[in-house]
Amino acid sequence: MVYVCDVCGWEYDEEKGAPEYGIEPGTKFEDLPDDFVCPICGVDKDSFSEQ
């Protein structure tokens, strides 16, 4: 599943993770920490949409 930041368009792909930000491949979006923010623009998880 891919989630896209509604503000800046950064994409989080669960399969790929985001190793450059310390998120292992296979990490589900709902399993990201509650304090996770978009690494580009800083908005929280509520500002992401499932694609």
N, C-alpha and C positions, 0 to 999 in steps of 0.2 A: 504494500500500500504506500502511496505517496501523499504527503501533506504539503500544501503550499501556503506560505505566509501571505495573508491578504494585503499586507502593507507593501512589502518590497518584492515579493515573488520568489524568495528563496525556497528551494524544495528540500524536504526531508524524505528520503526514500528508506523505508524500514529495512529493506534487503541490504542496502549499501551502508546504512548508518551514516555517521559523520565522523570518521576517525580523526580528521583534522581538528575536531572540537571535542575529542575524547569520548565519542559515542560509538560503541562497537557495532559492526554489521549485525543485522538481525534484531536489533533493539526496537520493540514496538513503540509507536508514538505514545500510547497510554502509559508505557513504562518509563518514559523520560521523567526526570525529577520534576516535582511541582514548581520548582523555581526556574525551570528551563525557559530561556528566552531566545528569540531568533538571533543567531550570531551576527547577522547583518544590521538589523534595525532595532533590536532590543525589545520587541513586543512579546507578550506572553503566549502560552499555548492556546488560549482562547481565540487568538487572531490567526489561526491556521485552519484551512479548509481541506477536507479529504478530496483527493482527485481520483 
